[in-house]
Amino acid sequence: MKHLKTLVFSIAPLFAAALLAASPARAGEGVATGDTSAKRIALSNSYAGNSWRQQMLKTWDRASHDAIAQHLVKETKVVNANASAPEQANQIESLIVEGWDAIVINAASPTALNGVIQEACDQHIVVVVFDGLATAPCAYKVAYDYVAMGRMEAEFVARKLGGHGNVLEVRGIAGVSVDDDIHRGITETFAKTPGIHIVGSVHGNWTQTIAQKEVASLLPSLPPVDAVVTQGGDGWGTYQAFKAAGRPTPLIIFGNRQDELALWRDILKEDPNYDTFSVSSAPGCASVAFWVAQQILAGKEVPKTIILPLPVIEKKDLDQWLAIMPQGAVATPVYTREWTAALI
């Protein structure tokens, strides 16, 4: 994974020291200070039904309340769609009518919202999409390289299996750009290793209970499985399905959730040679998207696409992370305005 250093956090230091703030040398660098005290920024979120999305909403709440307390914005609002692009489009239409100055969107579809996003842009509303992206050219994008994440998983598995073995793929929510991109990175990489076979694929919706149910329903039809590639929020459920079926524990890529990391530690107690890693986007990307919108409103020149680094947890860092993560948590910082301005 050394060649992906530019895409991942170095997280051996503890959470507070490494991630919660910009480095002192860059703090405040390039912060736009135009008056945004009367501005209103809304969040349109496509889905709130798993731990990652719940923590994402908490990071948005933290950033937006800090901004209000500092008189950097006047008001914020959150609307959640039930993984439905038509419902989300209708909600964005309402936000346009309500006259919000900026709309930040975690999109249910890469294309289905493009019309309403263009409508918002035509009304001179700042639109920032993040995590689940839309392809509307007028929108600013706060993105992870999810194709690289899928590639990273597949390269690790292919190396550990010596280029030969059976793999189960647990995907996210169908139709969302995140799922499409991770899947693309996985399949394109395995295509270069003919001895690796994807013997099954299910949509776990980034939710442990759904992943467990879907994997359990597929396992009886599968040959022996050597490894499982995932997208985050599905590793614990996948393990439970294998355990209930009486199958050996395969190599499972984990997704930075506390329950997955605790499971990883438990597996290591029984098998010290069990080797995997954990990777996921950080829910704190919502706070970056918020501050990007605020900085645009404040007059800062911002590129159309901003790439965030992917947090990776390795075995040597496992105990440090578990020591500071409460149950139900996902590894993430809440990013500040200063950190975001420095990133931009």
Secondary structure, DSSP 8 states (H G I E B T S, - for coil): -GGGGGGEE---S-HHHHHSS--TTTTTTT------TT-EEEEEES---SHHHHHHHHHHHHHHHHHHHTTS-SEEEEEE-SS-HHHHHHHHHHHHHHT-SEEEEE-S-SSTTHHHHHHHHHTT-EEEEESS----TTSEEEEE-HHHHHHHHHHHHHHHTTT-EEEEEEE-STT-HHHHHHHHHHHHHHTT-TTEEEEEEEE-TT-HHHHHHHHHHHGGG-----EEE--SS-HHHHHHHHHHTT----EE-B-SBHHHHHHHHHHHHH-TT----EE---TTHHHHHHHHHHHHHTT----SEEEE-EEEE-GGGHHHHHHH--TT-BS-----HHHHHHH-
